[in-house]
């Protein structure tokens, strides 16, 4: 994967996990356009939260979506949704 510092600063995409239990709550993690997350670039807390959200998909969190950062109502493409579901 690319330089981790560059990913932290320049990533224009994020994986979003919307909470199924608390309306308006979501977990976001920087990623590349394909939805790949560089775990080494995350802090320990962010990594733990990301792995927890992945494990709780369907229970506490909806299937993740890859979106451009800063866009509240961004709709992910069907290809990216399929890629993420297959990765989980």
N, C-alpha and C positions, 0 to 999 in steps of 0.2 A: 504494500500500500504506500501511498505518497507520504511525504514528510509529515509527521504527526503534528508538529507545530503549525504547519501550513493548513492542515485540515481544521484545526481548532479555530484559526482566525479567518480562513477563507471559505469554509464550507457554506454553500448557499442552500443546502438541503438539510432536512431533518426528518427523523423517524418520529411519528407521533402516535402515542398510545392513549386513546381516550378512555377515561374511567367509565365503567358500566355502573358503578355504585354512587358516584358523586358527580352530579351534573356540573359541567364547566371545568372539571379537573382533567388534566392530561399531562403525560410525561413526554418530554421531547429530548432527543439526542441527536447531535450532528452526525451526518452521514454523507456518502457520496451520492450521485444521481441514481445509482442502482439500489440504494438502500443498505449498503454495507457500512457497518459501524466499526471504526478502529478502536477496539477495546483498550489498547495501550495508550491512546490519547486521552482517555477519560480519567477523571479522578476516581479514587476508590469508591466514593459515595455514589457518583454518577454510574459507574460500572455496576455496582450492586443494585441500584434502582432499575437500570436497564435490564439486567438479567432477571430480576424479580418480575418486571412487567412482561417480559417474554414468557416466563413460566406461568403467568396468570392470565394469559390471553384466553378469552372465553369464560373466565370466572370473574375477574376484577377489571380486566381491560379488554377493549375491542381489538380486533385485528389491527395491526399497525398500518399506518399510511405514510408514504414518503411525499413530502411537500416542500416547496420552497420556503425558506425561513422568512418569518415576518408576515406571512399571509394567513389570516385567520380562517378564511373560507376556501382555501385551496382544495381542489378536488384531485386526488391522485389518479394517475392513469390505471386502467385495468391491468396492464402489463406489470406495473410496479406492485399492485396489490397481489397479483398472482405470485410474483417472485417472492414477496415477503411471506405469504402463507406457506409456500413450499419450503422456505428456509426454516420455519418454526417447527 
